[in-house]
């Protein structure tokens, strides 16, 4: 019986004042699903950054892009594909 490749738990979005992370990628998610989600997040950030070349980017959108990339990195790490 072949075993499915799944994620392991991985926390992210550190809150230094609290001494803990705010979010966690759950263990047991199919690796293909996690990597697909990471790719979607990365593509969205690329589009935001491309569009900001013309229209600029405010601080909130920059924060959203940073958070999305942190989540994407966590998904890849949990899937065993850390970059």
WOHU-V682181 format. One record per residue. N is the residue number from 1. NEAR is the number of other ideal C-beta (glycine too) atoms within 8 Angstrom. Layout:
[[N & NEAR] [N & NEAR]]
This chain:
[[1 & 2] [2 & 3] [3 & 4] [4 & 5] [5 & 7] [6 & 9] [7 & 16] [8 & 7] [9 & 9] [10 & 10] [11 & 9] [12 & 13] [13 & 10] [14 & 7] [15 & 9] [16 & 5] [17 & 4] [18 & 5] [19 & 5] [20 & 6] [21 & 9] [22 & 7] [23 & 9] [24 & 8] [25 & 14] [26 & 7] [27 & 8] [28 & 5] [29 & 11] [30 & 9] [31 & 12] [32 & 7] [33 & 8] [34 & 15] [35 & 12] [36 & 8] [37 & 10] [38 & 14] [39 & 9] [40 & 8] [41 & 13] [42 & 11] [43 & 8] [44 & 9] [45 & 12] [46 & 8] [47 & 8] [48 & 12] [49 & 10] [50 & 7] [51 & 8] [52 & 10] [53 & 6] [54 & 5] [55 & 6] [56 & 5] [57 & 9] [58 & 6] [59 & 5] [60 & 6] [61 & 10] [62 & 9] [63 & 8] [64 & 9] [65 & 12] [66 & 8] [67 & 9] [68 & 12] [69 & 11] [70 & 10] [71 & 13] [72 & 14] [73 & 12] [74 & 13] [75 & 15] [76 & 13] [77 & 11] [78 & 14] [79 & 11] [80 & 9] [81 & 8] [82 & 6] [83 & 4]]
